[in-house]
Amino acid sequence: MAVLLQPTLRRGDSLFEPEPAEIVGHRKLTALENLYTFRFVNGAVLGHSPGQFVQAGRAGLN
Amino acid sequence: MLDRILPSNTLLELVDELGRSRRIVGPVRRDDRYFYQPVDRAAALDLRFNYCVYGPKAVLFPPHDTLFTFEKERGRFVTRAVYDDRPTALVGVHPCDMHAILLLDHVFANGHRDEHYLRRRANTFILGVDCPKPCTEGVFCRDMTANDAAEGFDLMSYPLSCEDAVDVERYGVIFGTDAGRELVLSVQSGAAPATTDEEAFDRYLAGKRQAFPPMIPYEVDTLPGLLNRSYDSLLWEATARRCYSCGSCNLSCPTCYCFNTYDEVDVTLTRGERRREWDGCQLRGFAEVAGGHNFRAKAASRLRHRIYRKAKWIREREGLAGCVGCARCDRACTAKINSVEIYRQLAEEA
């Protein structure tokens, strides 16, 4: 069952419009994996559940 | 019970009336096949079509769709959602495709509401055309309980033959919404059904019940249980050996709603748009995730996934038909994989 993110993150009607975030940390974990830490520009908290996927992307690189 | 009796030319007049304020999309003949496509007048449509190669899904949920644009402003990307709000009249929807639309309505309205679909749907008037007999060989819409539609349309029309002139058709019409009722009454043509019309409609429905023989030797409600017992069947591997993983079954299916997203960027790299496009679970890369792992790497597991999804999971979870029995997948398959044969063989094994 899909779990909805906090409504405060929804800027408009479109489910697909992303919320701007900044990369505030980066650490290389393995040869393949990097750990990035993001923070929403508006200070919102994601409020996601363990195991829930969150899609992050940069415009133009999706 | 019918709400109105309309001569066939009046039905076309209704479509032209719709065309005053909406774009018209309906079945158009190209060589020996039909496609839903925009027309500028009702006369360009052929409402006696057998089936359209692609379902009406392509109108409500286009193969390519822009979700939002983005542009770099003062060092940050600004996004703007894009919606298609064009008023549209979708003409010539058969009952099976109406069931498919009901599933899409449910999926895109629940959980994560998809306003891109829902706005387009809200602006779409649907005029259905019932099928007095199977539209072509191999369909199993009756087995999937999808050869009659009771909701989702604005108007549903039933092609009743005119008893005193066989080559002239008249339609019995049922109102699905107030918009449908107002449209019919606005043209001030046709008539309220008489007793003889209702009797003709009863004969039509009786003839229709006879015209759709069962194709699968059990009730559709038993399919989930049957599939429960068939997860490890050798049939998946044996059948999937013929599969080219081309995804034609997915692309032609009126209930497949999986999609992928991608960005199109202009040469300055400062603006672009995010789009979605249809995806398909039979394509080899569909279930490939970061790191290269593919959790359905084998064609057999992809085939099983598709059949389970169509006949078990969606029906169990949503209570709606995941497969409407239109057999577009079977006709589109380059390897002649046939879903009815799969259902029959599973029943023999069980």
Boltz contact constraints between the chains, C-beta under 6 A:
constraints:
  - contact:
      token1: [A, 2]
      token2: [B, 111]
      max_distance: 6.0
  - contact:
      token1: [A, 12]
      token2: [B, 81]
      max_distance: 6.0
  - contact:
      token1: [A, 13]
      token2: [B, 115]
      max_distance: 6.0
  - contact:
      token1: [A, 14]
      token2: [B, 81]
      max_distance: 6.0
  - contact:
      token1: [A, 14]
      token2: [B, 115]
      max_distance: 6.0
  - contact:
      token1: [A, 15]
      token2: [B, 112]
      max_distance: 6.0
  - contact:
      token1: [A, 15]
      token2: [B, 114]
      max_distance: 6.0
  - contact:
      token1: [A, 16]
      token2: [B, 67]
      max_distance: 6.0
  - contact:
      token1: [A, 17]
      token2: [B, 68]
      max_distance: 6.0
  - contact:
      token1: [A, 17]
      token2: [B, 79]
      max_distance: 6.0
  - contact:
      token1: [A, 17]
      token2: [B, 81]
      max_distance: 6.0
  - contact:
      token1: [A, 32]
      token2: [B, 291]
      max_distance: 6.0
  - contact:
      token1: [A, 59]
      token2: [B, 70]
      max_distance: 6.0
  - contact:
      token1: [A, 59]
      token2: [B, 77]
      max_distance: 6.0
  - contact:
      token1: [A, 60]
      token2: [B, 263]
      max_distance: 6.0
  - contact:
      token1: [A, 60]
      token2: [B, 265]
      max_distance: 6.0
  - contact:
      token1: [A, 60]
      token2: [B, 272]
      max_distance: 6.0
  - contact:
      token1: [A, 62]
      token2: [B, 262]
      max_distance: 6.0
  - contact:
      token1: [A, 62]
      token2: [B, 263]
      max_distance: 6.0
